[in-house]
Amino acid sequence: MAAITSTSTSTSASTRTDWDLVVACLHHTGDLRTGLCISDEILVRRQADGLGERLKPAHGLMDWSHVRDSSDGAIARMAQLLRACGKQ
């Protein structure tokens, strides 16, 4: 998995990798952080597996390390859902 890097706001929608999209939408410094409703964010974060599967919000679901330490497959699932929510 890639290290956390700042995604430039000039990155075009067609060139964002799955990881870049996840960072842009879920990391507190992400340029797409706003505009994702909490129910969609929870749905996306439930795909992460960094702290284990099927976490509840009170048990680390909203913790960045749960996203950051996820497998490549989980990152791909999160990105797919973000794109379905209109995030690019």
Secondary structure, DSSP 8 states (H G I E B T S, - for coil): --------TT--GGG--HHHHHHHHHSTT-TT-TT--HHHHHHHHTT--TT-SS--GGGTTT-HHHHHT--HHHHHHHHHHHHHTT--
